[in-house]
């Protein structure tokens, strides 16, 4: 049986011929309208047949009318043939029409979603943090805009769409009493993102999370330890708020205005324990780090664990968006995830190479997570692989696996390595294109946050260093 898509193709071809030879604008319009009647092929056939019989030939040559009539007749014949076949096969199945209608509706919805998704992806990639924050934030409390943990995750993962019920610069007003009741049940446990749409993140906290998400662990550990003034390996609430304060000062424009207002709030909060406790009750981040009364101390081990959980949660959501409720994703989906943060003009060529690989196997979340752990050390990986290329040697799959083990202590499965090599083997010689691989993987590792966008996240890390230097001077 010919499928509906085949019917559309057949009609399109036939009507194109009819439209090309149509002796008037009216005839061409009718031809186009008939072509689009994919939900009613019989109607399409009837429309074209009637048109051909009328001729529309008052001011045209007989050859033109004849060509148009021929095209119309072909389209009508195909439409009637397919319709009769479909009716015969659909006998006794009343759900067939509804299923076809649902499929058409999904196609239309998918097209609209793809347009919105492309816009949001470009927003994530090229806009400054202030604009991204306001776009993906959904809550408003006391005149200030806030993100939820779920909003934050959407703001950094390409393809995760914003809820459709809120327009631009429209936010859901939060009732203070009901919100604080929800937060009271949260003890600051292990899974910070279990709060989902509960809990609020200020703009400065959003910048802080972006900063730690895009900064290699070893660099941030240095900054963290520089704030440990008494050398006991912990950071208290006051020190943490000072870090946020310096990060805020790195920004300008609207971001600075908002940050300045929040900085004043933070200053007043830290000056009074009861006010500080009130601030913590609204912030899942502060509650997670310092407890309900703000007396808990943050160790580097706890902070490092939080960063790992943050990265793991984002990886999991990315994986699930491609897994379709399964435990695995395809190698093609794995390749698309690796490329999702890179702005590649020839991205389609990469995907085609991924699709063309023979003997493909499914990719588990454990394998996906292992590769992302490997990418956390991408700077060291670049240096290790560079040692081979500097000596004029090509990088083999064994070399690649050895580098992953030596640098990140990660054992990569063979078919993951095969997929990566196939993806970054433009010449088809079985060798890795090292420079392009490193460039794309750096984007993946930093989730595209390393790009300077007026208010680049790099400034957040620089702010940490400035604050650390100021603290060191104060000690002298």
C-alpha positions, -999 to +999 in steps of 0.1 A: +000+000+000+013+034-009+017+056+022+003+091+027+038+105+022+040+087-011+007+102-021+019+137-012+050+132-033+031+119-062+006+147-061+034+173-057+052+160-088+020+158-109+007+192-097+040+208-104+036+198-140+001+210-140+009+243-123+038+250-146+015+247-176-015+263-159-029+289-184-039+314-156-031+325-121-064+311-110-056+276-124-022+277-107-038+286-074-062+257-077-033+234-085-014+244-054-045+242-032-051+207-045-015+196-038-018+207-001-050+186+004-030+157+017-057+149+043-083+145+015-067+130-016-101+123-032-109+160-029-076+169-045-084+146-074-118+161-077-105+196-077-079+189-104-102+169-125-128+196-125-102+222-133-089+202-163-125+197-176-132+234-175-100+240-193-093+276-182-082+281-218-099+312-228-066+331-234-040+304-237-027+281-264-042+246-268-009+230-260-007+248-226-042+236-218-034+202-229-003+200-207-022+213-177-050+188-184-026+160-186-009+169-153-043+173-136-054+139-149-023+122-137-027+137-102-063+128-102-056+093-111-029+089-085-050+104-058-080+082-066-058+051-068-042+058-034-075+067-019-091+035-030-062+015-016-063+033+017-100+029+021-098-008+014-070-014+039-086+008+065-119-010+064-131-019+099-105+004+115-121+036+126-089+048+143-069+050+111-082+085+102-076+098+138-041+084+138-033+101+105-047+133+119-026+130+150+005+124+130-002+155+109-007+176+141+025+163+156+044+172+124+030+208+125+038+211+162+073+197+157+080+223+130+070+251+154+090+236+182+121+233+160+119+271+151+116+280+188+144+255+197+168+270+172+161+305+185+167+294+221+199+276+212+212+307+196+202+327+226+221+304+249+252+305+226+254+342+218+235+363+243+249+378+275+241+361+308+216+388+318+194+382+288+196+345+291+187+347+328+156+369+321+145+346+293+147+313+312+137+326+346+101+320+355+096+334+390+092+368+406+093+376+443+092+411+458+099+427+424+130+406+418+133+379+390+145+345+400+153+311+384+143+278+398+168+249+397+148+235+368+150+269+350+188+268+354+191+234+338+170+245+309+191+276+304+223+255+298+211+225+278+205+230+241+171+219+229+154+221+263+124+243+256+111+270+279+074+265+291+050+280+266+026+295+291+049+324+299+058+351+274+089+372+272+096+391+305+065+375+320+071+357+354+050+338+378+046+358+410+056+337+440+035+338+472+060+343+500+041+322+527+035+291+505+070+293+491+086+294+525+065+264+536+078+244+507+114+254+514+110+246+551+106+209+542+140+210+523+168+201+546+196+209+521+201+173+513+223+156+487+202+162+456+200+200+452+181+197+419+154+175+435+136+208+442+128+212+405+105+242+403+107+250+441+136+271+454+149+303+439+182+313+424+191+350+422+211+364+392+243+363+412+238+327+421+230+319+385+264+335+375+281+315+403+267+282+389+277+291+354+312+299+366+318+266+384+302+247+355+326+261+330+358+261+351+381+231+354+381+216+388+418+221+396+416+258+388+385+263+410+401+244+438+429+269+439+404+298+441+384+280+468+414+273+490+425+310+487+394+320+506+402+296+534+419+323+554+424+302+586+436+272+566+410+248+581+397+237+547+363+253+550+343+283+538+316+300+558+285+319+546+302+353+549+331+343+527+307+328+502+287+360+500+319+380+495+327+357+465+292+364+450+297+401+457+329+402+436+314+382+408+286+407+406+310+436+403+325+421+371+293+428+352+279+460+337+247+475+324+214+460+334+232+431+351+251+456+373+219+474+383+203+442+393+234+428+409+239+461+429+204+458+443+209+422+453+243+431+467+227+456+491+202+429+501+230+405+507+250+430+527+220+437+550+213+400+552+248+392+564+248+420+589+220+404+609+217+367+616+179+366+615+179+384+581+206+360+569+184+331+580+155+346+560+177+349+529+189+313+532+153+301+535+147+315+500+179+301+484+182+264+479+219+270+470+227+287+503+205+262+522+224+233+506+258+247+514+252+263+549+221+248+564+190+266+576+207+288+601+238+296+580+262+281+605+272+250+585+307+252+570+314+242+534+343+219+528+361+216+494+351+179+494+314+189+498+317+216+472+335+193+447+307+167+452+281+194+445+298+203+412+299+167+402+262+163+410+255+194+390+273+181+360+259+146+363+223+159+366+228+179+334+243+150+316+215+128+327+188+152+314+207+155+281+209+118+278+172+113+286+162+138+260+177+115+233+169+081+249+131+082+245+125+064+278+151+037+270+183+029+288+205+036+258+209+061+230+222+055+194+257+064+183+242+091+161+225+106+192+258+104+211+275+122+182+248+149+182+253+154+220+290+159+215+284+185+188+255+203+206+276+231+220+298+237+190+288+262+163+299+241+132+291+252+097+295+217+085+277+200+113+256+180+088+287+164+075+297+152+110+262+137+115+263+120+081+296+104+090+281+092+123+251+077+104+274+060+079+294+040+104+288+002+102+283-021+131+269+006+154+260-003+190+239+015+216+255+038+241+246+035+278+245+064+303+275+049+321+295+052+288+282+087+281+291+098+316+326+082+314+333+102+282+321+134+299+344+127+328+372+123+303+364+157+289+367+174+323+404+171+317+404+183+281+433+207+286+455+179+297+441+157+269+451+184+244+486+184+258+489+146+257+476+143+222+498+172+211+529+153+221+521+128+193+513+154+167+544+175+176+565+144+168+549+141+135+529+110+145+492+104+138+470+096+167+457+061+167+428+046+186+451+030+210+469+063+216+436+079+223+425+053+248+459+055+265+457+093+269+422+089+284+435+065+310+467+084+318+450+118+320+416+111+334+418+075+346+389+067+323+386+035+304+368+043+271+349+014+254+361+005+219+329+014+201+329+049+218+364+054+205+353+041+171+324+066+170+346+095+180+373+087+154+347+082+127+332+116+136+365+135+135+381+116+106+375+139+076+400+122+054+387+087+060+422+075+068+413+062+103+432+090+120+419+116+144+417+152+133+432+164+166+428+202+163+391+200+154+384+173+180+400+194+208+382+226+197+348+209+196+353+190+229+364+222+247+330+236+238+314+204+251+334+205+283+325+241+290+290+238+276+298+268+254+302+290+284+338+299+276+328+322+248+331+359+255+296+374+252+300+409+266+294+395+301+315+364+297+315+338+325+353+340+325+349+373+343+332+354+371+364+333+377+386+364+374+364+379+401+373+350+424+409+357+419+405+395+425+386+387+457+413+363+468+440+389+462+421+415+482+417+390+511+454+383+510+462+420+512+439+424+542+459+397+560+491+417+557 
